[in-house]
């Protein structure tokens, strides 16, 4: 078994055995909703897909893997897969490279921002709390589709039990998985799925104040190419008085952030991210992203980490 095959195998085994790729406690996954008094379930829910919450431990695991990528220790990867079936190695990485508390707080803040923006738009969304499942984005991105069928069936049952009809997602990947992938592999998975940006756009929310700033806009590959959410974020920014600058590669021709291969080839992913980050920073000192994976990869590829913002971090300053 190759080293890459062993890493993919570990991710696959984690998903089948532990229903996620990186183990994070349910308390941590749902802590963003603490004190917001969000109803459990309901016909319309906000669905995080665990993407924002997984980024801090993803960063830790990727950093550890990057340090070992060309090490002779990687020859033990096949053995690692065997051990992982009994001991969750991904959860152990947080002790080798501890997740940054600031990263965890920022991820939770972005989710709070999104919920508050939806509430301002008049959307009364519930939340599944501990019943929410990771949808298998990382496996799908790396070509592993078979385990997704059982996860789709499990989630479908949870949604039916909670009488859910409308799902508002917070990241591009979960949107694509629930709106397209799950419907293909499980025809009865039939829900009205929209990204929160689409909802805010449709609700025609009005800003409380205009922001005098210029940003370079980075389109998510998944959101722009597959889900065709392109004009909506631009309209929200424009209404907020924000001047956005398009890099040479944008919209459906957007440049990859390196995310799809970060778990397999972290150094190559960082090279790709650095190129994109430099292109964006040449347009403006401030860059806005719409995906937690893009945000993580781009900011970690350059010393100018503070110059990269999540769209929700900008919108709350104008609309709330």
C-alpha positions in Angstrom: 0.0 0.0 0.0 1.3 3.5 -0.9 1.7 6.3 1.6 -1.1 8.3 -0.2 -3.3 5.2 -0.2 -2.7 4.7 3.5 -3.7 8.3 4.3 -6.8 8.0 2.2 -7.5 4.7 4.0 -7.3 6.4 7.4 -9.7 9.1 6.3 -12.1 6.4 4.9 -11.8 4.3 8.1 -12.5 7.3 10.3 -15.6 8.2 8.3 -17.0 4.7 8.4 -16.1 4.0 12.0 -16.4 7.4 13.6 -18.6 9.2 11.1 -16.1 12.0 10.5 -12.5 12.3 9.2 -11.0 14.2 12.2 -12.4 13.6 15.6 -13.8 16.7 17.4 -16.0 16.5 20.5 -19.7 17.2 20.1 -19.4 19.8 22.7 -16.8 21.6 20.6 -18.7 21.2 17.4 -21.8 22.8 18.9 -20.2 25.4 21.2 -20.7 28.2 18.6 -24.5 28.0 19.2 -24.2 28.4 23.0 -26.2 31.4 24.3 -27.9 31.9 21.0 -31.1 30.1 22.0 -31.5 28.3 18.7 -34.4 25.9 18.5 -33.7 22.2 18.0 -34.6 21.0 14.5 -37.6 22.9 13.0 -38.7 23.0 9.3 -35.8 25.3 8.4 -32.4 24.7 9.8 -28.9 26.1 9.6 -26.4 23.3 8.7 -22.7 23.7 9.4 -21.5 20.3 8.1 -18.7 20.8 10.8 -16.6 22.5 8.2 -15.7 25.6 10.1 -15.3 23.7 13.3 -12.9 21.1 11.7 -10.5 23.7 10.3 -8.4 24.2 13.5 -7.7 20.4 13.9 -7.3 20.1 10.1 -4.6 22.7 10.3 -2.9 20.8 13.1 -3.1 17.5 11.2 -1.8 19.0 8.0 1.1 20.7 9.7 2.1 17.4 11.3 1.8 15.6 8.0 3.8 18.3 6.2 6.6 17.9 8.7 6.6 14.1 8.1 5.8 14.2 4.4 9.3 13.4 3.2 10.4 11.6 6.4 11.2 7.9 6.5 8.5 7.7 9.2 5.9 8.0 6.3 6.9 4.5 5.3 5.0 3.4 8.4 1.8 4.9 7.0 0.3 1.5 6.1 0.9 0.4 9.7 -0.7 3.6 10.9 -3.9 2.7 9.0 -4.0 -0.6 10.8 -3.5 1.0 14.2 -6.0 3.7 13.4 -8.8 1.2 13.2 -8.4 0.7 17.0 -6.9 4.1 18.0 -8.1 7.3 16.3 -4.8 8.7 15.1 -6.3 11.9 13.8 -7.5 12.9 17.2 -4.0 12.2 18.5 -2.5 14.8 16.1 -3.9 17.6 18.3 -1.4 16.7 21.0 1.5 16.8 18.6 0.4 20.1 17.0 -2.2 21.7 19.3 -5.1 23.5 17.6 -4.8 27.3 18.0 -7.4 28.6 20.4 -7.7 31.7 18.3 -8.5 29.6 15.3 -11.3 27.8 17.2 -12.8 31.1 18.4 -12.7 32.6 14.9 -14.4 29.6 13.4 -17.2 29.8 16.1 -17.4 33.6 15.5 -18.0 33.1 11.7 -20.8 30.7 12.5 -22.4 33.1 14.9 -22.1 35.9 12.4 -23.9 33.8 9.8 -26.7 32.9 12.2 -27.1 36.5 13.2 -27.2 37.7 9.6 -29.9 35.2 8.8 -31.9 36.3 11.9 -31.6 39.9 10.7 -32.9 38.8 7.3 -36.0 37.4 9.1 -35.1 33.8 8.9 -36.0 31.7 12.0 -33.6 28.8 11.5 -33.2 25.9 13.9 -30.2 23.7 14.4 -29.6 20.0 14.9 -26.9 20.4 17.5 -25.3 16.9 18.3 -27.5 15.2 15.7 -25.8 17.1 12.8 -23.4 14.9 10.7 -20.3 15.6 8.8 -21.2 15.0 5.2 -18.0 13.5 3.9 -16.6 16.5 1.9 -12.9 15.4 2.2 -13.6 11.9 1.1 -15.6 13.1 -1.9 -12.9 15.6 -2.9 -10.4 12.7 -2.9 -12.6 10.4 -5.0 -14.0 8.1 -2.2 -17.7 8.0 -2.7 -19.0 4.6 -1.5 -19.1 5.3 2.2 -21.2 8.4 1.5 -24.3 6.3 0.8 -24.7 5.2 4.5 -24.0 8.7 5.7 -26.7 10.1 3.4 -29.2 7.5 4.6 -28.4 8.3 8.3 -28.7 12.1 7.7 -31.9 11.6 5.7 -33.5 9.8 8.7 -32.4 12.5 11.1 -33.8 15.2 8.9 -37.1 13.4 8.5 -37.4 12.8 12.3 -36.9 16.5 12.8 -39.5 17.4 10.1 -36.8 19.4 8.2 -37.7 20.7 4.8 -35.3 23.6 4.2 -31.5 23.5 4.8 -29.4 26.6 4.9 -25.7 25.8 4.6 -22.7 27.9 5.6 -19.9 26.7 3.3 -19.6 25.8 -0.4 -18.7 22.1 0.1 -21.6 21.2 2.3 -23.9 23.0 0.0 -22.7 21.0 -3.0 -22.8 17.7 -1.1 -26.4 18.2 0.2 -27.8 20.0 -2.9 -26.2 17.7 -5.6 -24.1 14.8 -4.4 -26.5 13.3 -1.8 -29.5 13.7 -4.1 -27.6 11.7 -6.8 -26.7 8.8 -4.5 -30.0 8.8 -2.6 -32.9 10.0 -4.7 -35.2 10.4 -1.6 -32.8 12.9 -0.2 -35.0 15.8 -1.4 -34.7 19.0 0.5 -34.6 22.7 -0.4 -30.9 23.5 0.1 -29.5 27.0 -0.1 -26.2 28.7 0.9 -26.6 31.5 3.4 -25.3 34.0 0.8 -28.2 33.1 -1.5 -30.7 33.5 1.3 -29.3 36.9 2.3 -29.4 38.0 -1.3 -33.0 36.8 -1.8 -34.1 38.5 1.3 -32.6 41.8 0.0 -31.2 42.8 3.4 -30.3 46.4 3.9 -27.0 47.5 5.5 -27.1 49.6 8.7 -24.0 51.5 7.6 -21.7 51.7 4.5 -18.1 50.6 4.7 -15.5 52.6 2.9 -13.0 49.8 2.0 -11.6 47.9 -0.9 -11.2 44.1 -1.0 -10.0 41.5 -3.4 -12.6 38.9 -3.9 -11.7 35.2 -4.0 -14.3 32.9 -5.4 -14.6 29.3 -4.1 -14.1 26.8 -6.9 -17.1 24.8 -5.6 -19.4 27.8 -5.0 -18.7 29.5 -8.3 -18.2 26.6 -10.7 -20.6 24.0 -9.4 -23.2 26.0 -7.5 -23.0 29.1 -9.7 -23.2 31.5 -6.7 -21.3 34.4 -8.2 -23.2 37.6 -8.3 -24.9 37.2 -4.9 -21.8 37.9 -2.7 -20.8 40.8 -5.0 -24.2 42.4 -4.6 -24.0 42.1 -0.8 -20.6 43.7 -0.8 -21.6 46.4 -3.2 -24.7 47.3 -1.2 -22.5 47.6 1.9 -20.5 50.2 0.1 -17.5 48.0 -0.4 -15.4 48.2 -3.6 -14.4 44.7 -4.6 -11.6 44.0 -7.0 -11.5 41.0 -9.3 -8.2 39.1 -9.6 -7.2 37.9 -13.1 -8.7 34.5 -12.4 -12.2 34.9 -10.8 -15.8 33.8 -11.0 -15.9 30.4 -12.8 -12.3 30.7 -13.7 -11.2 31.2 -10.1 -7.8 29.8 -9.1 -7.7 26.9 -6.6 -6.7 27.6 -3.0 -4.9 24.2 -2.8 -7.5 22.8 -0.5 -8.4 19.6 -2.4 -4.9 18.1 -1.9 -3.9 19.5 1.4 -4.4 16.2 3.3 -2.3 14.3 0.7 0.3 16.7 -0.5 0.5 19.6 2.0 3.6 21.2 0.6 2.3 21.3 -2.9 -1.0 22.6 -1.6 0.8 25.4 0.2 2.7 26.3 -3.1 -0.7 26.6 -4.9 -2.2 28.6 -2.1 0.9 31.0 -2.0 0.5 31.8 -5.7 -3.1 32.5 -5.3 -2.6 34.6 -2.1 0.1 36.7 -3.9 -2.3 37.3 -6.9 -5.1 38.4 -4.5 -2.8 40.7 -2.4 -1.6 42.4 -5.5 -5.2 43.6 -6.0 -5.9 44.7 -2.5 -4.4 44.5 1.1 -7.7 42.9 2.2 -8.9 39.7 0.7 -12.4 38.3 1.3 -13.1 34.5 1.1 -16.4 32.5 1.2 -15.1 29.1 2.3 -13.4 28.0 5.5 -11.0 25.8 3.6 -10.0 28.7 1.3 -9.6 31.0 4.3 -7.3 28.6 6.1 -5.1 27.7 3.1 -4.7 31.2 1.8 -3.8 32.9 5.1 -1.5 30.1 6.1 0.5 30.4 2.9 1.7 34.0 3.6 3.0 36.0 6.5 0.1 38.5 5.9 -2.4 36.2 7.7 -4.5 39.1 9.1 -5.3 40.4 5.6 -7.6 37.5 4.8 -11.2 37.7 6.0 -14.3 35.5 5.8 -17.2 37.1 4.1 -19.3 36.9 7.2 -16.7 39.0 9.1 -17.2 41.8 6.7 -21.0 41.6 6.3 -21.7 41.9 10.0 -19.9 45.2 10.2 -22.2 46.7 7.6 -25.5 44.9 8.0 -25.7 44.5 11.8 
